[in-house]
Structure formats: structure tokens, C-alpha cells
Amino acid sequence: MNKKKCPYCASPITKRNGTRNGVQLYKCQACGRQFRAGDKVSDEQLWYLYQERKQTAVEIATEVGVSRSTISRRLKNIDVEWHQPSLKGMSGYVHLDVTYWGHNWGVLLALDDASNRPLYIAFVQAEKNSDYELAIRTIRDNGYDIRGIIIDGKRGLFTMFAAYKVQMCQYHMKQIVFRYLTKNPRLKAAVALEVLVMKLTKISKEDFINAYEEWKQTWSQVINKRSTSKRTGKEHYTHRRLRTAMHSIDFYLPYLFTYQEDGCVGMPNTNNKIEGTFTDLKKNLNTHSGMSIKNRKRFINGVFLALENKSANQNSSEPKPTAATL
């Protein structure tokens, strides 16, 4: 059976010392002080152990010196909710994306590139243009000066955000091409296109466009080759996946090098920052597998509240329990 740790000196050498009003008392044999198990741990400190230190209810119970059921009950009663912060005076580039758990719900996140500060979050069931529009409108209405937006390929957004500088994530552009051509294509024209696309992050807009047009001319016969279906007798393009990859590049090309334009100094060319944030979030959630959707959403709110505090230079307000406070 786990010993109750002394909240004053952290000694595990304690013993039961009667009850008061039906509550079990303990006495520390190291420092001689009397205490009630768990009464020195605030909800804020408890949530810090659970979320920031990624401890399970069993691990917290062992460290604090109370039962698992007590920890689970207290965690369940902690209210964690995201409230849209004021963004007055802020300006910068906005990463915008959605990540999903399963097929029916996810979280839409807007992230400031410079500070990694969450600007907006919302739980969504599907990736709708209206959700993105609401995110940008909310950010703007709360005082944020949007210098540009980085997104990962949802086509309707480029028209919707025409008033802003929009950067298509170059990493996702590569992934779109790989999806159609595979990473090891056998067709020489496809190999040549992938070699060109791999240079995206290291090439200027002018050089890429020139090389891309040269690729089209060099492989025009392959691109436009047609075949006849034996089943229907109708003609179709022979290398349809190659053409689909090409048409994707054609669509996104006006947005692939926005970061190189005048007035866009410091604009990122990928959405890697927000992807990294999502990866960290999912790692934290995996520590507490088996949570209900309601508890997952509460946990996600807590993660972004902590990130908000950290990026807003409020680190000193985060509770970091020590042996003395436990």
C-alpha cells in the first residue's frame, strides 16, 4: 500500500493519526507535523500534473498520496474552457489548419507564427470553408492585424481569402504530387516532375516557373498522349495521374511563392509550425487513452490555454508543484 507523503517535508514516513470530522489524519514521523491527505494540492496544481507532466491518475495518486478515485473525481470536476483572448496590438502571419480524431470531430486552430500563440480554436465536425472564415473574422475583430495566412491546400480558401497574402504550404504541395505519382514512379516524365517539386523550398519563383514550363514542353507528348478504352471504345488521356498532378501544380502555383513577394518578409513557406503543435497535442492525448470525447475536448482546451499563457509571457503564473507544496 502506498504511503502518504508529507506535504511539508515530502517524507514518506508517515502514519495514521486518528480522524477529525470523519476525515483521516496523518502524522509525519520525520517532521512531526499533522496533515490530511490531498488537502494541500490545488485544482490548478492537479491539472498541471495531469496535463503538463503527462501523469496518469494512478501516478498522481502515488505522488500526492491519495487514492486514484479521489484524483479521478477531482480531475473530472475541474472546469477547463477556452475563451477567445483579446489580440489587440498583435500583428503577424497566421497558420490555419484542422486536425481530426476519427471521422466526425476535430479542432480548428489558428496559430501566430512568431510567438506560437493560439489565436483561435474551435471544435468542428467537418472541414467547412465557413469555419475558416469565422476563424479569420474572429481574429481580425479581436484586434489582430493579419499580414498573411498559411494554409495547406483546401481550394475554396484561396478565393475566400483573396484580400490577404496567402501562402500554400510547400510541404503539402509535395505530398499532393507524391499522392498522384507515388514516391517511386516509373514513368520518366513523372520522375522529372518529382525532381523539380523536391526543389520547391530551395528555388526562386522565377526559376521554378521556368523549369516547370520547360518540363511541360519536354514531356508534352507524354502528357497529351491518348489511349482508347477496350471496354467502351472511348478515348482518354493515357497518363491521367500525371496530368492530375500537373493540374494541381497549375492551381497552386500563384500561391507557392507568396513568401518571396515584397512585404512578406519573415512569412513561412510551410505549415510545419502548426503541424508540430498538432503532433505534440496528440502525444499528450495518447498518454491518457480511453478518455471520452467530452474529456478530450476539455484536455485540448487545457493544452491551448497553457500554450496561450506560455506564449503570452505568463510562465510565472503556471503552477509547478514541489515536494513542499505536495
HUFENGI-V461479 format. One record per backbone hydrogen bond with DSSP energy under -1.0 kcal/mol. NH is the residue of the N-H (numbers start at 0). CO is the residue of the C=O. E is the energy in kcal/mol with one decimal. If there is no record, write none. Layout:
NH CO E
NH CO E
//
This chain:
5 10 -2.4
9 5 -1.8
13 11 -1.6
14 26 -2.0
16 24 -2.9
19 22 -2.1
22 19 -1.8
24 17 -3.1
25 34 -2.8
26 14 -2.8
27 32 -2.8
28 12 -2.6
31 27 -1.5
34 25 -2.6
38 35 -1.5
40 37 -1.1
45 41 -2.5
46 42 -2.6
47 43 -1.8
48 44 -2.0
49 45 -1.9
50 46 -3.1
51 47 -1.0
52 47 -1.8
54 48 -2.0
59 55 -2.5
60 56 -2.4
61 57 -2.0
62 58 -2.2
63 59 -3.2
64 60 -2.3
65 60 -1.4
70 66 -1.8
71 67 -2.8
72 68 -2.4
73 69 -2.4
74 70 -2.7
75 71 -2.0
76 72 -1.2
77 74 -1.1
86 141 -2.5
89 86 -2.2
91 144 -2.0
93 147 -2.6
94 110 -2.8
95 149 -2.0
96 108 -1.9
98 106 -1.8
100 104 -2.4
105 123 -2.7
106 98 -2.2
107 121 -3.4
108 96 -2.8
109 119 -2.4
110 94 -2.3
111 116 -2.6
112 92 -2.5
115 111 -1.8
118 109 -3.2
119 109 -1.3
121 107 -1.6
123 105 -2.3
127 125 -1.4
131 127 -1.3
132 128 -2.5
133 129 -2.2
134 130 -1.8
135 131 -2.3
136 132 -2.4
137 133 -2.6
138 134 -2.3
139 135 -2.5
140 136 -2.8
141 137 -1.4
142 139 -1.7
143 138 -1.9
144 89 -2.7
146 91 -2.8
148 164 -2.9
149 93 -2.9
150 166 -2.1
156 153 -1.6
157 154 -1.2
159 155 -1.9
160 156 -2.6
161 158 -1.4
163 160 -2.1
166 148 -2.9
167 254 -2.8
168 150 -2.5
169 268 -2.7
172 168 -1.6
173 169 -1.9
174 170 -2.0
175 171 -2.2
176 172 -1.9
177 173 -2.6
178 174 -2.1
179 175 -1.3
180 176 -2.3
181 177 -2.8
190 186 -2.2
191 187 -2.5
192 188 -1.9
193 189 -2.3
194 190 -2.2
195 191 -1.7
196 192 -2.6
197 193 -2.2
198 195 -1.5
199 196 -1.8
201 198 -2.1
202 199 -1.0
207 203 -2.3
208 204 -2.6
209 205 -2.3
210 206 -2.2
211 207 -2.8
212 208 -2.6
213 209 -2.0
214 210 -2.0
215 211 -2.1
216 212 -2.0
217 213 -2.7
218 214 -2.2
219 216 -1.0
222 218 -2.7
223 219 -2.3
226 235 -3.3
228 233 -3.1
232 228 -2.1
235 226 -2.7
237 224 -2.6
242 238 -1.8
243 239 -2.3
244 240 -2.2
245 241 -2.1
246 242 -2.8
247 243 -1.9
248 244 -1.9
249 245 -2.4
250 246 -2.1
251 247 -2.3
252 248 -2.0
254 251 -2.3
255 252 -1.1
259 256 -1.7
260 257 -2.1
263 260 -1.6
266 263 -2.1
274 270 -2.0
275 271 -2.4
276 272 -1.6
277 273 -2.2
278 274 -2.1
279 275 -2.3
280 276 -2.1
281 277 -2.4
282 278 -1.9
283 279 -2.1
284 280 -2.2
285 281 -2.1
287 284 -1.0
295 291 -2.5
296 292 -2.5
297 293 -1.8
298 294 -2.5
299 295 -2.8
300 296 -2.4
301 297 -2.0
302 298 -2.2
303 299 -2.2
304 300 -2.2
305 301 -2.2
306 302 -2.0
307 303 -2.3
308 304 -2.4
309 305 -2.5
310 306 -2.6
311 307 -1.5
312 309 -1.4
313 308 -2.4
316 313 -1.9
317 314 -1.5
325 321 -1.7
//
